[in-house]
């Protein structure tokens, strides 16, 4: 998303296109809807868990012990 052409295109767009009736990322979601299933676009934000225990029990733990 930090491609220079994408940033420049977004900068040129009027705010009314980028923010539509209070919905953020409206234009991005419209474009993505052509390629991505609707349920992936309009789902609530989700976090993710990092497998820290597995990492510390494996090589990372040995590196940190030094």
mmJSON file of the N, C-alpha and C atoms, coordinates in Angstrom:
{"data_MODEL":{"atom_site":{
"group_PDB":["ATOM","ATOM","ATOM","ATOM","ATOM","ATOM","ATOM","ATOM","ATOM","ATOM","ATOM","ATOM","ATOM","ATOM","ATOM","ATOM","ATOM","ATOM","ATOM","ATOM","ATOM","ATOM","ATOM","ATOM","ATOM","ATOM","ATOM","ATOM","ATOM","ATOM","ATOM","ATOM","ATOM","ATOM","ATOM","ATOM","ATOM","ATOM","ATOM","ATOM","ATOM","ATOM","ATOM","ATOM","ATOM","ATOM","ATOM","ATOM","ATOM","ATOM","ATOM","ATOM","ATOM","ATOM","ATOM","ATOM","ATOM","ATOM","ATOM","ATOM","ATOM","ATOM","ATOM","ATOM","ATOM","ATOM","ATOM","ATOM","ATOM","ATOM","ATOM","ATOM","ATOM","ATOM","ATOM","ATOM","ATOM","ATOM","ATOM","ATOM","ATOM","ATOM","ATOM","ATOM","ATOM","ATOM","ATOM","ATOM","ATOM","ATOM","ATOM","ATOM","ATOM","ATOM","ATOM","ATOM","ATOM","ATOM","ATOM","ATOM","ATOM","ATOM","ATOM","ATOM","ATOM","ATOM","ATOM","ATOM","ATOM","ATOM","ATOM","ATOM","ATOM","ATOM","ATOM","ATOM","ATOM","ATOM","ATOM","ATOM","ATOM","ATOM","ATOM","ATOM","ATOM","ATOM","ATOM","ATOM","ATOM","ATOM","ATOM","ATOM","ATOM","ATOM","ATOM","ATOM","ATOM","ATOM","ATOM","ATOM","ATOM","ATOM","ATOM","ATOM","ATOM","ATOM","ATOM","ATOM","ATOM","ATOM","ATOM","ATOM","ATOM","ATOM","ATOM","ATOM","ATOM","ATOM","ATOM","ATOM","ATOM","ATOM","ATOM","ATOM","ATOM","ATOM","ATOM","ATOM","ATOM","ATOM","ATOM","ATOM","ATOM","ATOM","ATOM","ATOM","ATOM","ATOM","ATOM","ATOM","ATOM","ATOM","ATOM","ATOM","ATOM","ATOM","ATOM","ATOM","ATOM","ATOM","ATOM","ATOM","ATOM","ATOM","ATOM","ATOM","ATOM","ATOM"],
"id":[1,2,3,4,5,6,7,8,9,10,11,12,13,14,15,16,17,18,19,20,21,22,23,24,25,26,27,28,29,30,31,32,33,34,35,36,37,38,39,40,41,42,43,44,45,46,47,48,49,50,51,52,53,54,55,56,57,58,59,60,61,62,63,64,65,66,67,68,69,70,71,72,73,74,75,76,77,78,79,80,81,82,83,84,85,86,87,88,89,90,91,92,93,94,95,96,97,98,99,100,101,102,103,104,105,106,107,108,109,110,111,112,113,114,115,116,117,118,119,120,121,122,123,124,125,126,127,128,129,130,131,132,133,134,135,136,137,138,139,140,141,142,143,144,145,146,147,148,149,150,151,152,153,154,155,156,157,158,159,160,161,162,163,164,165,166,167,168,169,170,171,172,173,174,175,176,177,178,179,180,181,182,183,184,185,186,187,188,189,190,191,192,193,194,195,196,197,198],
"type_symbol":["N","C","C","N","C","C","N","C","C","N","C","C","N","C","C","N","C","C","N","C","C","N","C","C","N","C","C","N","C","C","N","C","C","N","C","C","N","C","C","N","C","C","N","C","C","N","C","C","N","C","C","N","C","C","N","C","C","N","C","C","N","C","C","N","C","C","N","C","C","N","C","C","N","C","C","N","C","C","N","C","C","N","C","C","N","C","C","N","C","C","N","C","C","N","C","C","N","C","C","N","C","C","N","C","C","N","C","C","N","C","C","N","C","C","N","C","C","N","C","C","N","C","C","N","C","C","N","C","C","N","C","C","N","C","C","N","C","C","N","C","C","N","C","C","N","C","C","N","C","C","N","C","C","N","C","C","N","C","C","N","C","C","N","C","C","N","C","C","N","C","C","N","C","C","N","C","C","N","C","C","N","C","C","N","C","C","N","C","C","N","C","C","N","C","C","N","C","C"],
"label_atom_id":["N","CA","C","N","CA","C","N","CA","C","N","CA","C","N","CA","C","N","CA","C","N","CA","C","N","CA","C","N","CA","C","N","CA","C","N","CA","C","N","CA","C","N","CA","C","N","CA","C","N","CA","C","N","CA","C","N","CA","C","N","CA","C","N","CA","C","N","CA","C","N","CA","C","N","CA","C","N","CA","C","N","CA","C","N","CA","C","N","CA","C","N","CA","C","N","CA","C","N","CA","C","N","CA","C","N","CA","C","N","CA","C","N","CA","C","N","CA","C","N","CA","C","N","CA","C","N","CA","C","N","CA","C","N","CA","C","N","CA","C","N","CA","C","N","CA","C","N","CA","C","N","CA","C","N","CA","C","N","CA","C","N","CA","C","N","CA","C","N","CA","C","N","CA","C","N","CA","C","N","CA","C","N","CA","C","N","CA","C","N","CA","C","N","CA","C","N","CA","C","N","CA","C","N","CA","C","N","CA","C","N","CA","C","N","CA","C","N","CA","C","N","CA","C","N","CA","C","N","CA","C"],
"label_alt_id":[null,null,null,null,null,null,null,null,null,null,null,null,null,null,null,null,null,null,null,null,null,null,null,null,null,null,null,null,null,null,null,null,null,null,null,null,null,null,null,null,null,null,null,null,null,null,null,null,null,null,null,null,null,null,null,null,null,null,null,null,null,null,null,null,null,null,null,null,null,null,null,null,null,null,null,null,null,null,null,null,null,null,null,null,null,null,null,null,null,null,null,null,null,null,null,null,null,null,null,null,null,null,null,null,null,null,null,null,null,null,null,null,null,null,null,null,null,null,null,null,null,null,null,null,null,null,null,null,null,null,null,null,null,null,null,null,null,null,null,null,null,null,null,null,null,null,null,null,null,null,null,null,null,null,null,null,null,null,null,null,null,null,null,null,null,null,null,null,null,null,null,null,null,null,null,null,null,null,null,null,null,null,null,null,null,null,null,null,null,null,null,null,null,null,null,null,null,null],
"label_comp_id":["UNK","UNK","UNK","UNK","UNK","UNK","UNK","UNK","UNK","UNK","UNK","UNK","UNK","UNK","UNK","UNK","UNK","UNK","UNK","UNK","UNK","UNK","UNK","UNK","UNK","UNK","UNK","UNK","UNK","UNK","UNK","UNK","UNK","UNK","UNK","UNK","UNK","UNK","UNK","UNK","UNK","UNK","UNK","UNK","UNK","UNK","UNK","UNK","UNK","UNK","UNK","UNK","UNK","UNK","UNK","UNK","UNK","UNK","UNK","UNK","UNK","UNK","UNK","UNK","UNK","UNK","UNK","UNK","UNK","UNK","UNK","UNK","UNK","UNK","UNK","UNK","UNK","UNK","UNK","UNK","UNK","UNK","UNK","UNK","UNK","UNK","UNK","UNK","UNK","UNK","UNK","UNK","UNK","UNK","UNK","UNK","UNK","UNK","UNK","UNK","UNK","UNK","UNK","UNK","UNK","UNK","UNK","UNK","UNK","UNK","UNK","UNK","UNK","UNK","UNK","UNK","UNK","UNK","UNK","UNK","UNK","UNK","UNK","UNK","UNK","UNK","UNK","UNK","UNK","UNK","UNK","UNK","UNK","UNK","UNK","UNK","UNK","UNK","UNK","UNK","UNK","UNK","UNK","UNK","UNK","UNK","UNK","UNK","UNK","UNK","UNK","UNK","UNK","UNK","UNK","UNK","UNK","UNK","UNK","UNK","UNK","UNK","UNK","UNK","UNK","UNK","UNK","UNK","UNK","UNK","UNK","UNK","UNK","UNK","UNK","UNK","UNK","UNK","UNK","UNK","UNK","UNK","UNK","UNK","UNK","UNK","UNK","UNK","UNK","UNK","UNK","UNK","UNK","UNK","UNK","UNK","UNK","UNK"],
"label_asym_id":["A","A","A","A","A","A","A","A","A","A","A","A","A","A","A","A","A","A","A","A","A","A","A","A","A","A","A","A","A","A","A","A","A","A","A","A","A","A","A","A","A","A","A","A","A","A","A","A","A","A","A","A","A","A","A","A","A","A","A","A","A","A","A","A","A","A","A","A","A","A","A","A","A","A","A","A","A","A","A","A","A","A","A","A","A","A","A","A","A","A","A","A","A","A","A","A","A","A","A","A","A","A","A","A","A","A","A","A","A","A","A","A","A","A","A","A","A","A","A","A","A","A","A","A","A","A","A","A","A","A","A","A","A","A","A","A","A","A","A","A","A","A","A","A","A","A","A","A","A","A","A","A","A","A","A","A","A","A","A","A","A","A","A","A","A","A","A","A","A","A","A","A","A","A","A","A","A","A","A","A","A","A","A","A","A","A","A","A","A","A","A","A","A","A","A","A","A","A"],
"label_entity_id":["1","1","1","1","1","1","1","1","1","1","1","1","1","1","1","1","1","1","1","1","1","1","1","1","1","1","1","1","1","1","1","1","1","1","1","1","1","1","1","1","1","1","1","1","1","1","1","1","1","1","1","1","1","1","1","1","1","1","1","1","1","1","1","1","1","1","1","1","1","1","1","1","1","1","1","1","1","1","1","1","1","1","1","1","1","1","1","1","1","1","1","1","1","1","1","1","1","1","1","1","1","1","1","1","1","1","1","1","1","1","1","1","1","1","1","1","1","1","1","1","1","1","1","1","1","1","1","1","1","1","1","1","1","1","1","1","1","1","1","1","1","1","1","1","1","1","1","1","1","1","1","1","1","1","1","1","1","1","1","1","1","1","1","1","1","1","1","1","1","1","1","1","1","1","1","1","1","1","1","1","1","1","1","1","1","1","1","1","1","1","1","1","1","1","1","1","1","1"],
"label_seq_id":[1,1,1,2,2,2,3,3,3,4,4,4,5,5,5,6,6,6,7,7,7,8,8,8,9,9,9,10,10,10,11,11,11,12,12,12,13,13,13,14,14,14,15,15,15,16,16,16,17,17,17,18,18,18,19,19,19,20,20,20,21,21,21,22,22,22,23,23,23,24,24,24,25,25,25,26,26,26,27,27,27,28,28,28,29,29,29,30,30,30,31,31,31,32,32,32,33,33,33,34,34,34,35,35,35,36,36,36,37,37,37,38,38,38,39,39,39,40,40,40,41,41,41,42,42,42,43,43,43,44,44,44,45,45,45,46,46,46,47,47,47,48,48,48,49,49,49,50,50,50,51,51,51,52,52,52,53,53,53,54,54,54,55,55,55,56,56,56,57,57,57,58,58,58,59,59,59,60,60,60,61,61,61,62,62,62,63,63,63,64,64,64,65,65,65,66,66,66],
"pdbx_PDB_ins_code":[null,null,null,null,null,null,null,null,null,null,null,null,null,null,null,null,null,null,null,null,null,null,null,null,null,null,null,null,null,null,null,null,null,null,null,null,null,null,null,null,null,null,null,null,null,null,null,null,null,null,null,null,null,null,null,null,null,null,null,null,null,null,null,null,null,null,null,null,null,null,null,null,null,null,null,null,null,null,null,null,null,null,null,null,null,null,null,null,null,null,null,null,null,null,null,null,null,null,null,null,null,null,null,null,null,null,null,null,null,null,null,null,null,null,null,null,null,null,null,null,null,null,null,null,null,null,null,null,null,null,null,null,null,null,null,null,null,null,null,null,null,null,null,null,null,null,null,null,null,null,null,null,null,null,null,null,null,null,null,null,null,null,null,null,null,null,null,null,null,null,null,null,null,null,null,null,null,null,null,null,null,null,null,null,null,null,null,null,null,null,null,null,null,null,null,null,null,null],
"Cartn_x":[0.815,0.0,0.853,2.134,2.991,3.685,3.171,3.687,3.477,4.462,4.401,3.189,2.911,1.769,0.45,0.33,-0.901,-1.06,0.009,-0.043,-0.39,0.217,-0.076,-1.515,-2.023,-3.423,-4.369,-4.085,-4.924,-4.867,-3.712,-3.55,-4.393,-4.509,-5.277,-6.784,-7.236,-8.672,-9.284,-10.48,-11.153,-11.547,-11.647,-12.007,-13.353,-14.272,-15.593,-15.535,-14.489,-14.33,-13.698,-12.77,-12.058,-12.892,-13.76,-14.606,-16.047,-16.795,-18.155,-19.151,-19.91,-20.907,-20.297,-19.093,-18.439,-17.77,-17.888,-17.26,-15.837,-14.89,-13.49,-13.103,-12.124,-11.576,-12.644,-13.633,-14.757,-14.31,-13.501,-13.086,-12.208,-11.363,-10.517,-11.38,-12.416,-13.314,-14.09,-14.489,-15.191,-14.309,-13.053,-12.117,-11.84,-11.623,-11.33,-12.512,-13.729,-14.919,-14.936,-14.199,-14.109,-13.266,-12.39,-11.411,-11.509,-12.077,-12.068,-13.508,-13.773,-15.138,-15.643,-16.931,-17.552,-17.319,-17.415,-17.249,-15.839,-14.876,-13.509,-13.348,-14.106,-13.99,-14.76,-15.934,-16.832,-16.907,-15.804,-15.793,-15.169,-15.443,-14.832,-13.326,-12.629,-11.179,-10.871,-9.79,-9.396,-7.908,-7.545,-6.136,-5.575,-4.335,-3.735,-2.751,-2.636,-1.742,-0.423,0.659,1.965,2.29,2.849,3.153,4.439,4.427,5.626,6.165,5.288,5.754,6.537,6.017,6.723,8.049,8.065,9.304,10.36,9.945,10.905,11.389,10.572,10.992,11.882,11.868,12.673,13.953,14.432,15.712,15.753,14.677,14.678,15.029,14.516,14.821,16.293,16.935,18.375,19.188,18.752,19.458,19.359,18.199,17.991,18.71,19.018,19.706,21.141,21.725,23.129,23.338],
"Cartn_y":[-1.201,0.0,1.256,1.133,2.309,2.521,1.89,2.125,3.592,4.218,5.648,5.994,5.188,5.467,5.393,4.445,4.31,5.51,5.906,7.058,8.324,8.519,9.714,9.721,8.573,8.492,8.81,8.268,8.533,10.004,10.612,12.029,12.923,12.522,13.325,13.169,12.091,11.854,12.839,13.298,14.164,13.367,14.045,13.384,12.684,13.22,12.618,11.217,10.905,9.563,8.629,9.154,8.317,8.04,8.96,8.813,8.988,7.904,7.912,7.627,8.639,8.525,7.943,8.374,7.943,6.582,5.905,4.586,4.771,4.328,4.472,3.443,3.804,2.931,2.498,3.327,2.984,2.628,3.471,3.216,1.97,1.743,0.547,-0.712,-0.67,-1.815,-2.056,-0.981,-1.137,-1.812,-1.411,-2.011,-3.463,-3.721,-5.08,-6.019,-5.495,-6.327,-7.043,-6.54,-7.202,-8.471,-8.554,-9.643,-10.527,-9.986,-10.663,-10.944,-12.091,-12.369,-11.291,-10.988,-9.942,-10.154,-11.408,-11.665,-11.351,-11.34,-10.974,-9.462,-8.723,-7.268,-6.625,-7.134,-6.497,-7.252,-7.798,-8.468,-7.552,-7.807,-6.97,-7.185,-6.21,-6.33,-7.513,-8.203,-9.369,-9.28,-9.608,-9.667,-11.035,-11.216,-12.524,-12.785,-14.038,-14.413,-14.914,-14.505,-14.999,-16.225,-17.251,-18.471,-18.333,-17.442,-17.145,-18.367,-19.154,-20.316,-21.269,-21.535,-22.421,-21.801,-20.501,-19.828,-19.914,-19.666,-19.681,-21.097,-22.095,-23.479,-23.984,-23.325,-23.733,-22.911,-22.616,-21.906,-20.541,-19.811,-18.456,-18.483,-19.461,-19.564,-19.794,-20.6,-20.871,-19.616,-18.852,-17.609,-16.615,-16.535,-15.588,-15.978,-17.267,-17.712,-17.208,-16.915,-16.487,-15.128],
"Cartn_z":[0.0,0.0,0.0,0.165,0.185,-1.152,-2.181,-3.519,-3.865,-4.458,-4.743,-5.603,-6.601,-7.484,-6.714,-5.794,-4.998,-4.073,-3.422,-2.51,-3.284,-4.434,-5.234,-5.714,-6.127,-6.567,-5.412,-4.234,-3.057,-2.674,-2.799,-2.454,-3.37,-4.633,-5.602,-5.439,-4.801,-4.655,-3.669,-3.955,-2.981,-1.738,-0.606,0.649,0.56,-0.232,-0.341,-0.938,-1.675,-2.242,-1.216,-0.444,0.527,1.779,2.142,3.328,2.868,2.888,2.352,3.473,3.871,4.938,6.206,6.536,7.761,7.685,6.553,6.405,5.909,6.703,6.343,5.28,4.484,3.436,2.44,2.221,1.369,-0.043,-0.648,-2.026,-2.103,-1.133,-1.108,-1.02,-0.198,-0.074,-1.361,-2.038,-3.314,-4.354,-4.393,-5.35,-4.973,-3.686,-3.229,-3.452,-3.429,-3.594,-4.937,-5.894,-7.209,-7.134,-6.142,-6.092,-4.853,-3.78,-2.476,-2.058,-1.413,-0.945,0.018,-0.063,0.743,2.239,2.701,4.134,4.623,3.741,4.131,4.235,3.463,3.443,4.596,4.882,5.851,7.173,7.63,8.925,9.959,11.237,12.274,12.333,12.876,13.026,13.935,13.609,14.395,14.684,15.893,16.242,15.883,16.174,15.964,17.098,17.448,18.536,17.954,18.568,18.155,18.993,18.404,19.151,19.978,20.952,21.731,22.47,23.042,23.79,22.886,21.696,20.763,20.344,20.132,19.721,20.815,22.061,23.162,23.469,23.203,23.432,22.29,21.189,20.041,20.006,18.815,18.638,19.286,19.271,19.83,21.32,22.032,23.449,23.706,22.881,23.034,22.734,21.793,21.452,22.609,23.252,24.335,25.624,25.796,26.994,27.059,25.928,25.878,26.437],
"occupancy":[1.0,1.0,1.0,1.0,1.0,1.0,1.0,1.0,1.0,1.0,1.0,1.0,1.0,1.0,1.0,1.0,1.0,1.0,1.0,1.0,1.0,1.0,1.0,1.0,1.0,1.0,1.0,1.0,1.0,1.0,1.0,1.0,1.0,1.0,1.0,1.0,1.0,1.0,1.0,1.0,1.0,1.0,1.0,1.0,1.0,1.0,1.0,1.0,1.0,1.0,1.0,1.0,1.0,1.0,1.0,1.0,1.0,1.0,1.0,1.0,1.0,1.0,1.0,1.0,1.0,1.0,1.0,1.0,1.0,1.0,1.0,1.0,1.0,1.0,1.0,1.0,1.0,1.0,1.0,1.0,1.0,1.0,1.0,1.0,1.0,1.0,1.0,1.0,1.0,1.0,1.0,1.0,1.0,1.0,1.0,1.0,1.0,1.0,1.0,1.0,1.0,1.0,1.0,1.0,1.0,1.0,1.0,1.0,1.0,1.0,1.0,1.0,1.0,1.0,1.0,1.0,1.0,1.0,1.0,1.0,1.0,1.0,1.0,1.0,1.0,1.0,1.0,1.0,1.0,1.0,1.0,1.0,1.0,1.0,1.0,1.0,1.0,1.0,1.0,1.0,1.0,1.0,1.0,1.0,1.0,1.0,1.0,1.0,1.0,1.0,1.0,1.0,1.0,1.0,1.0,1.0,1.0,1.0,1.0,1.0,1.0,1.0,1.0,1.0,1.0,1.0,1.0,1.0,1.0,1.0,1.0,1.0,1.0,1.0,1.0,1.0,1.0,1.0,1.0,1.0,1.0,1.0,1.0,1.0,1.0,1.0,1.0,1.0,1.0,1.0,1.0,1.0,1.0,1.0,1.0,1.0,1.0,1.0],
"B_iso_or_equiv":[0.0,0.0,0.0,0.0,0.0,0.0,0.0,0.0,0.0,0.0,0.0,0.0,0.0,0.0,0.0,0.0,0.0,0.0,0.0,0.0,0.0,0.0,0.0,0.0,0.0,0.0,0.0,0.0,0.0,0.0,0.0,0.0,0.0,0.0,0.0,0.0,0.0,0.0,0.0,0.0,0.0,0.0,0.0,0.0,0.0,0.0,0.0,0.0,0.0,0.0,0.0,0.0,0.0,0.0,0.0,0.0,0.0,0.0,0.0,0.0,0.0,0.0,0.0,0.0,0.0,0.0,0.0,0.0,0.0,0.0,0.0,0.0,0.0,0.0,0.0,0.0,0.0,0.0,0.0,0.0,0.0,0.0,0.0,0.0,0.0,0.0,0.0,0.0,0.0,0.0,0.0,0.0,0.0,0.0,0.0,0.0,0.0,0.0,0.0,0.0,0.0,0.0,0.0,0.0,0.0,0.0,0.0,0.0,0.0,0.0,0.0,0.0,0.0,0.0,0.0,0.0,0.0,0.0,0.0,0.0,0.0,0.0,0.0,0.0,0.0,0.0,0.0,0.0,0.0,0.0,0.0,0.0,0.0,0.0,0.0,0.0,0.0,0.0,0.0,0.0,0.0,0.0,0.0,0.0,0.0,0.0,0.0,0.0,0.0,0.0,0.0,0.0,0.0,0.0,0.0,0.0,0.0,0.0,0.0,0.0,0.0,0.0,0.0,0.0,0.0,0.0,0.0,0.0,0.0,0.0,0.0,0.0,0.0,0.0,0.0,0.0,0.0,0.0,0.0,0.0,0.0,0.0,0.0,0.0,0.0,0.0,0.0,0.0,0.0,0.0,0.0,0.0,0.0,0.0,0.0,0.0,0.0,0.0],
"pdbx_formal_charge":[null,null,null,null,null,null,null,null,null,null,null,null,null,null,null,null,null,null,null,null,null,null,null,null,null,null,null,null,null,null,null,null,null,null,null,null,null,null,null,null,null,null,null,null,null,null,null,null,null,null,null,null,null,null,null,null,null,null,null,null,null,null,null,null,null,null,null,null,null,null,null,null,null,null,null,null,null,null,null,null,null,null,null,null,null,null,null,null,null,null,null,null,null,null,null,null,null,null,null,null,null,null,null,null,null,null,null,null,null,null,null,null,null,null,null,null,null,null,null,null,null,null,null,null,null,null,null,null,null,null,null,null,null,null,null,null,null,null,null,null,null,null,null,null,null,null,null,null,null,null,null,null,null,null,null,null,null,null,null,null,null,null,null,null,null,null,null,null,null,null,null,null,null,null,null,null,null,null,null,null,null,null,null,null,null,null,null,null,null,null,null,null,null,null,null,null,null,null],
"auth_seq_id":[1,1,1,2,2,2,3,3,3,4,4,4,5,5,5,6,6,6,7,7,7,8,8,8,9,9,9,10,10,10,11,11,11,12,12,12,13,13,13,14,14,14,15,15,15,16,16,16,17,17,17,18,18,18,19,19,19,20,20,20,21,21,21,22,22,22,23,23,23,24,24,24,25,25,25,26,26,26,27,27,27,28,28,28,29,29,29,30,30,30,31,31,31,32,32,32,33,33,33,34,34,34,35,35,35,36,36,36,37,37,37,38,38,38,39,39,39,40,40,40,41,41,41,42,42,42,43,43,43,44,44,44,45,45,45,46,46,46,47,47,47,48,48,48,49,49,49,50,50,50,51,51,51,52,52,52,53,53,53,54,54,54,55,55,55,56,56,56,57,57,57,58,58,58,59,59,59,60,60,60,61,61,61,62,62,62,63,63,63,64,64,64,65,65,65,66,66,66],
"auth_comp_id":["UNK","UNK","UNK","UNK","UNK","UNK","UNK","UNK","UNK","UNK","UNK","UNK","UNK","UNK","UNK","UNK","UNK","UNK","UNK","UNK","UNK","UNK","UNK","UNK","UNK","UNK","UNK","UNK","UNK","UNK","UNK","UNK","UNK","UNK","UNK","UNK","UNK","UNK","UNK","UNK","UNK","UNK","UNK","UNK","UNK","UNK","UNK","UNK","UNK","UNK","UNK","UNK","UNK","UNK","UNK","UNK","UNK","UNK","UNK","UNK","UNK","UNK","UNK","UNK","UNK","UNK","UNK","UNK","UNK","UNK","UNK","UNK","UNK","UNK","UNK","UNK","UNK","UNK","UNK","UNK","UNK","UNK","UNK","UNK","UNK","UNK","UNK","UNK","UNK","UNK","UNK","UNK","UNK","UNK","UNK","UNK","UNK","UNK","UNK","UNK","UNK","UNK","UNK","UNK","UNK","UNK","UNK","UNK","UNK","UNK","UNK","UNK","UNK","UNK","UNK","UNK","UNK","UNK","UNK","UNK","UNK","UNK","UNK","UNK","UNK","UNK","UNK","UNK","UNK","UNK","UNK","UNK","UNK","UNK","UNK","UNK","UNK","UNK","UNK","UNK","UNK","UNK","UNK","UNK","UNK","UNK","UNK","UNK","UNK","UNK","UNK","UNK","UNK","UNK","UNK","UNK","UNK","UNK","UNK","UNK","UNK","UNK","UNK","UNK","UNK","UNK","UNK","UNK","UNK","UNK","UNK","UNK","UNK","UNK","UNK","UNK","UNK","UNK","UNK","UNK","UNK","UNK","UNK","UNK","UNK","UNK","UNK","UNK","UNK","UNK","UNK","UNK","UNK","UNK","UNK","UNK","UNK","UNK"],
"auth_asym_id":["A","A","A","A","A","A","A","A","A","A","A","A","A","A","A","A","A","A","A","A","A","A","A","A","A","A","A","A","A","A","A","A","A","A","A","A","A","A","A","A","A","A","A","A","A","A","A","A","A","A","A","A","A","A","A","A","A","A","A","A","A","A","A","A","A","A","A","A","A","A","A","A","A","A","A","A","A","A","A","A","A","A","A","A","A","A","A","A","A","A","A","A","A","A","A","A","A","A","A","A","A","A","A","A","A","A","A","A","A","A","A","A","A","A","A","A","A","A","A","A","A","A","A","A","A","A","A","A","A","A","A","A","A","A","A","A","A","A","A","A","A","A","A","A","A","A","A","A","A","A","A","A","A","A","A","A","A","A","A","A","A","A","A","A","A","A","A","A","A","A","A","A","A","A","A","A","A","A","A","A","A","A","A","A","A","A","A","A","A","A","A","A","A","A","A","A","A","A"],
"auth_atom_id":["N","CA","C","N","CA","C","N","CA","C","N","CA","C","N","CA","C","N","CA","C","N","CA","C","N","CA","C","N","CA","C","N","CA","C","N","CA","C","N","CA","C","N","CA","C","N","CA","C","N","CA","C","N","CA","C","N","CA","C","N","CA","C","N","CA","C","N","CA","C","N","CA","C","N","CA","C","N","CA","C","N","CA","C","N","CA","C","N","CA","C","N","CA","C","N","CA","C","N","CA","C","N","CA","C","N","CA","C","N","CA","C","N","CA","C","N","CA","C","N","CA","C","N","CA","C","N","CA","C","N","CA","C","N","CA","C","N","CA","C","N","CA","C","N","CA","C","N","CA","C","N","CA","C","N","CA","C","N","CA","C","N","CA","C","N","CA","C","N","CA","C","N","CA","C","N","CA","C","N","CA","C","N","CA","C","N","CA","C","N","CA","C","N","CA","C","N","CA","C","N","CA","C","N","CA","C","N","CA","C","N","CA","C","N","CA","C","N","CA","C","N","CA","C","N","CA","C","N","CA","C"],
"pdbx_PDB_model_num":[1,1,1,1,1,1,1,1,1,1,1,1,1,1,1,1,1,1,1,1,1,1,1,1,1,1,1,1,1,1,1,1,1,1,1,1,1,1,1,1,1,1,1,1,1,1,1,1,1,1,1,1,1,1,1,1,1,1,1,1,1,1,1,1,1,1,1,1,1,1,1,1,1,1,1,1,1,1,1,1,1,1,1,1,1,1,1,1,1,1,1,1,1,1,1,1,1,1,1,1,1,1,1,1,1,1,1,1,1,1,1,1,1,1,1,1,1,1,1,1,1,1,1,1,1,1,1,1,1,1,1,1,1,1,1,1,1,1,1,1,1,1,1,1,1,1,1,1,1,1,1,1,1,1,1,1,1,1,1,1,1,1,1,1,1,1,1,1,1,1,1,1,1,1,1,1,1,1,1,1,1,1,1,1,1,1,1,1,1,1,1,1,1,1,1,1,1,1]
}}}
